[in-house]
Amino acid sequence: MKSVNEQRSGLLYGIGAYGMWGLVPLFWPLLKPAGAMEILAHRMVWSLAVVGVVLVLVRRWAWVGELVHQPRKLGLIAVAASVITVNWGLYIWAVNNGQVVEASLGYFINPLVTIAMGVLLLKERLRPAQWAAVGVGFAAVLVLAVGYGRPPWISLVLAFSFATYGLVKKKVNLGGVESLAAETAVQFLPALGYLLWIGSRGNATFGAQGPGHAALLAATGIVTAVPLVCFGAAAIRVPLSTLGLLQYLAPVFQFGLGVVYFHEAMPPERWAGFSLVWAALALLTWDALRSARRGRAQALRLAAVAAGAAGGPSGPVPAEPAPTPASKSAS
């Protein structure tokens, strides 16, 4: 069982990660005229530089020796690096090509995919309301597919790639900084090779668009590392279902930016599909709050029974414990 303090810190890490991801669409357009592949390669290279500095400062290297003797974990890290590369690259391309709303849909769907993976792969049991939410989410994808005239591929790839990433991170069970360092180490050489190749062909924008542009490309390391470190720390501290709930934050911000700031079109069929997704998420939220309330009430009852049993035969065992501020708030 995770301690209460550990779960609370995991919750704060998760809120920080998804809040930052929700605002990141404002950053990628600043990197034009660099293309999505060049930006992606810079993310990989500079992210390793950032986490390398962090590891030097905290002097946390013992995990490297342990990791190299665990082939299974190394394989999982390679999988995590691969799926997050797909996720990063597609998201950058979508934002810089006027698809912020469809990208946000991917992260609205993501909690439903995460919950479904928890059932299929981790054998987690769903309550009826959760099953209903997953069904409504599937219906939403069908409605959007009809409206688009095609499946919302950007949304689906983003949702499944990031849900897979979260699942693998939970299996690896490394700290946030350590996990990101291992993943970016896998990405580093291919990314550096790509940057050197486009540089040799005269197609690189780094250094060719002035120091400000170069500084922004270098800042992709910070923009990438900080929320991912927070996410990695949250993934090993809170249940997968809780991560699914926290994921609401990022797409809400992204959707708002897409509609209000980037002025993307929202025809009626798109509103219908999004409304179904939001209904599914509202159902999940209601069910989670109800379950948490019941859990707190049950914990109070068990604590009262344990306190009575501790009194022993000679001690008083009250028939009903006096109400406390905690029990009042739980009810």
Disulfide bonds with the S-S distance in Angstrom:
none
